[in-house]
Amino acid sequence: MMDELRELYQEVILDHSKNPRNFRHPEDANHEAHGYNPLCGDTVNVYLKMGHNGLIEDAAFEGKGCAISLASASMMTDIIKGKTEAEAREIFSGFKKLVTGEENDFDAGEDTDRLMMLAGVKEFPMRVKCATLPWHAMTSAMDDKPEISTE
């Protein structure tokens, strides 16, 4: 059963990396940040359209990197659309604890199952930075800090 589940998770990650959702640069984005992982060369630009009420009206990204970073960015942009800034930060906090192995009981509501697909990176510490890079870029965009590095 675990092997079947692991295989399904790998298929979903590969699908998101080969066919990333929200891979674009929206002209009306009012927050953006560039993230870079010098250890592996992953790079991501996150674009957010934030409403005056703190709602994330749109989220997108562009970049290149490994399957983990692209899949994480693709899933992240899908998940945070329609969330408030506070909700997006809370989801990232839990996700970060999940992929670093600090926490196994992660609850992101209806998005929990999708993010659990990236939980396996905790077995590969060098890959944790790949999975969290887009999320760090998202928070940097919200903080109006245009650059973030995993170093």
Phi, psi and chi 1 to 4 in degrees:
 res  aa     phi    psi   chi1   chi2   chi3   chi4
   1 MET       -  -45.6  175.8   67.4  177.3      -
   2 MET   -63.3  -37.7  -75.0  -56.9  -68.5      -
   3 ASP   -64.7  -39.6  -73.3  -20.5      -      -
   4 GLU   -65.1  -41.3  -67.9  170.3   -1.1      -
   5 LEU   -66.2  -43.8 -167.7   56.6      -      -
   6 ARG   -60.6  -41.4 -175.4  173.7  -69.2  126.0
   7 GLU   -64.1  -41.2 -171.5  174.5  -45.3      -
   8 LEU   -62.2  -45.4  171.6   65.2      -      -
   9 TYR   -59.6  -42.5  -74.4    1.2      -      -
  10 GLN   -63.9  -38.2  -71.9  173.2  -12.3      -
  11 GLU   -64.4  -41.5  -74.1  176.9   22.6      -
  12 VAL   -66.0  -43.0  170.6      -      -      -
  13 ILE   -62.3  -44.1  -71.3  168.9      -      -
  14 LEU   -64.0  -38.7  -73.9  174.8      -      -
  15 ASP   -63.2  -45.3  177.6   49.2      -      -
  16 HIS   -65.9  -31.3  -88.1  -86.2      -      -
  17 SER   -79.0  -34.0   68.9      -      -      -
  18 LYS   -82.9  -29.2  -69.9  179.9  179.4  179.5
  19 ASN  -130.8   65.2  -54.3  -64.2      -      -
  20 PRO   -64.3  138.8   19.7  -26.3      -      -
  21 ARG   -83.5  146.2  -76.6   50.9  157.0 -168.2
  22 ASN    62.7   30.4  -53.8  -58.2      -      -
  23 PHE   -86.5   91.7 -168.8   87.0      -      -
  24 ARG  -170.3  168.8   57.8 -169.2  165.6   77.4
  25 HIS  -115.8   96.9 -177.5  171.5      -      -
  26 PRO   -69.7  133.4   14.5  -17.3      -      -
  27 GLU   -67.2  -25.1  -69.1 -174.2   26.0      -
  28 ASP   -95.0   11.5   59.8  -11.0      -      -
  29 ALA   -63.4  135.1      -      -      -      -
  30 ASN  -113.4    3.1   52.8   13.2      -      -
  31 HIS  -142.7  137.3  -66.3  -90.8      -      -
  32 GLU  -153.8  156.9   65.9 -179.6   78.9      -
  33 ALA  -152.1  151.5      -      -      -      -
  34 HIS  -108.6  127.9  172.7   76.9      -      -
  35 GLY  -115.1  143.1      -      -      -      -
  36 TYR  -142.3  134.8  177.2   62.1      -      -
  37 ASN  -112.8  100.0 -177.6  -11.9      -      -
  38 PRO   -66.2  -18.5   19.3  -26.3      -      -
  39 LEU   -70.1  -33.8  -66.5  176.6      -      -
  40 CYS  -124.5  -11.2   65.8      -      -      -
  41 GLY    91.4    1.3      -      -      -      -
  42 ASP   -59.5  138.8  -69.8  -10.7      -      -
  43 THR  -139.5  141.0 -176.9      -      -      -
  44 VAL  -146.9  138.1   64.8      -      -      -
  45 ASN  -112.7  124.2  -66.7  -49.4      -      -
  46 VAL  -107.8  133.0  172.1      -      -      -
  47 TYR  -120.5  129.2  -51.7  102.6      -      -
  48 LEU  -125.6  141.4  -56.3  173.8      -      -
  49 LYS  -110.2  107.6  179.9  179.5  179.3 -170.5
  50 MET  -100.1  131.1  -55.6  -75.6  -63.0      -
  51 GLY   -80.2  166.6      -      -      -      -
  52 HIS   -65.2  -20.0  -63.2  -67.9      -      -
  53 ASN   -90.2    7.5   56.3   -0.6      -      -
  54 GLY    84.8    5.6      -      -      -      -
  55 LEU   -83.9  137.1 -166.8   69.2      -      -
  56 ILE   -84.6  102.7  -59.3  168.3      -      -
  57 GLU   -79.7  -30.0  -63.4  174.2    1.7      -
  58 ASP  -152.2  148.8 -167.1   14.8      -      -
  59 ALA  -144.4  135.1      -      -      -      -
  60 ALA  -150.8  171.9      -      -      -      -
  61 PHE  -154.0  161.3   79.4  100.5      -      -
  62 GLU  -138.2  152.7  -68.6  179.6  -38.5      -
  63 GLY   162.2 -176.2      -      -      -      -
  64 LYS  -145.9  151.0   59.1 -176.8  177.4 -179.1
  65 GLY   165.4 -162.9      -      -      -      -
  66 CYS   -75.5  170.0   68.3      -      -      -
  67 ALA   -59.7  -36.4      -      -      -      -
  68 ILE   -66.0  -48.1  -62.3  -67.7      -      -
  69 SER   -66.9  -40.4   67.8      -      -      -
  70 LEU   -67.8  -42.3  -67.8  174.7      -      -
  71 ALA   -64.7  -40.9      -      -      -      -
  72 SER   -63.2  -43.0 -175.8      -      -      -
  73 ALA   -64.5  -41.6      -      -      -      -
  74 SER   -62.8  -48.1  176.8      -      -      -
  75 MET   -64.8  -43.0  -70.8  179.4 -167.7      -
  76 MET   -58.9  -48.3  177.0 -161.1   72.9      -
  77 THR   -63.9  -35.4   53.9      -      -      -
  78 ASP   -64.2  -44.2  -97.3   -7.2      -      -
  79 ILE   -71.5  -40.3  -71.3  167.9      -      -
  80 ILE   -82.1  -15.2   65.0  170.5      -      -
  81 LYS   -60.8  129.4  -85.1 -168.6 -143.1  176.8
  82 GLY    86.6   -3.7      -      -      -      -
  83 LYS   -93.5  160.9  -56.8  -82.3 -166.0  -65.6
  84 THR   -81.9  165.2   64.9      -      -      -
  85 GLU   -57.7  -43.8  179.3  178.6  -20.9      -
  86 ALA   -61.9  -41.7      -      -      -      -
  87 GLU   -65.2  -42.4  -70.7  170.2  -33.3      -
  88 ALA   -61.9  -41.9      -      -      -      -
  89 ARG   -65.4  -38.5  -71.5  178.4 -171.3  -86.1
  90 GLU   -66.6  -41.3 -174.4  176.9  -34.2      -
  91 ILE   -62.7  -43.2  -67.3  169.3      -      -
  92 PHE   -62.0  -41.6  174.5   40.6      -      -
  93 SER   -58.3  -46.7  177.2      -      -      -
  94 GLY   -67.5  -40.3      -      -      -      -
  95 PHE   -62.2  -42.8  174.6   68.1      -      -
  96 LYS   -61.9  -41.9 -171.0  170.8  158.8 -174.2
  97 LYS   -64.7  -36.6  -70.6  176.2 -176.1  172.4
  98 LEU   -64.5  -50.1  175.3   71.9      -      -
  99 VAL   -77.0  -15.9  -62.4      -      -      -
 100 THR   -93.4   -5.0   58.0      -      -      -
 101 GLY    84.3    6.9      -      -      -      -
 102 GLU   -71.8  -27.2  -69.8  179.2   46.7      -
 103 GLU  -146.4  139.0 -171.4  177.9  -68.3      -
 104 ASN  -110.2  -20.2  -69.3  -36.5      -      -
 105 ASP   -94.3   81.2  -66.3  -27.9      -      -
 106 PHE  -100.0  130.0  175.0   62.8      -      -
 107 ASP  -129.7  107.3 -175.9   10.0      -      -
 108 ALA  -116.2   32.0      -      -      -      -
 109 GLY    63.0 -134.0      -      -      -      -
 110 GLU   -66.7  -13.2   62.8 -172.9   33.2      -
 111 ASP   -93.8   -2.5  -59.3  -49.3      -      -
 112 THR   -56.4  -50.4  -57.4      -      -      -
 113 ASP   -59.8  -40.3  -71.8  -17.5      -      -
 114 ARG   -63.9  -43.2  -70.7 -163.3  -73.2  173.7
 115 LEU   -73.3  -27.1  -69.2  173.8      -      -
 116 MET   -63.0  -23.0  -70.4  -61.1  -75.1      -
 117 MET   -64.3  -21.3  -66.5 -177.2 -170.3      -
 118 LEU   -97.2    0.7  -68.9  165.6      -      -
 119 ALA   -61.9  -26.7      -      -      -      -
 120 GLY   -62.8  -16.1      -      -      -      -
 121 VAL   -66.2  -18.2  -59.9      -      -      -
 122 LYS   -62.1  -20.4   66.2 -176.8  163.6 -160.5
 123 GLU   -76.6  -13.1  -55.8  -61.7  -35.5      -
 124 PHE  -130.0   85.6  -52.1   95.4      -      -
 125 PRO   -51.8  -32.3  -26.8   34.5      -      -
 126 MET   -68.0  -23.2  -66.8  -62.0  -66.5      -
 127 ARG   -85.4  -14.5  -53.1  -57.7  -86.7  174.6
 128 VAL   -59.9  -40.7  169.8      -      -      -
 129 LYS   -64.6  -32.7  -71.2 -176.5  177.9 -173.1
 130 CYS   -64.9  -44.1  -59.3      -      -      -
 131 ALA   -71.2  -32.6      -      -      -      -
 132 THR   -94.0  -12.6   58.2      -      -      -
 133 LEU   -52.5  -50.7  178.0   64.6      -      -
 134 PRO   -62.2  -34.3  -11.0   17.3      -      -
 135 TRP   -68.6  -40.7  -65.7   83.8      -      -
 136 HIS   -63.0  -40.5  -76.7  -67.8      -      -
 137 ALA   -63.8  -37.5      -      -      -      -
 138 MET   -60.9  -47.5  172.4 -158.7   64.4      -
 139 THR   -67.4  -34.3   57.7      -      -      -
 140 SER   -64.5  -39.3  -71.3      -      -      -
 141 ALA   -62.2  -43.2      -      -      -      -
 142 MET   -64.4  -32.8  -73.4 -169.8 -119.7      -
 143 ASP   -86.5    4.3  -65.9  -22.8      -      -
 144 ASP    57.8   37.9  -70.7  -38.6      -      -
 145 LYS  -110.2  107.5  -64.9 -179.4 -179.5  172.4
 146 PRO   -73.1  -12.6   24.2  -30.7      -      -
 147 GLU  -129.9  141.6  -66.3  -79.2  -27.7      -
 148 ILE  -143.8  140.3 -177.0   78.1      -      -
 149 SER  -128.9  148.4  173.6      -      -      -
 150 THR   -79.2   -2.2   58.8      -      -      -
 151 GLU   -88.7      -  -77.1  -55.7  -72.1      -
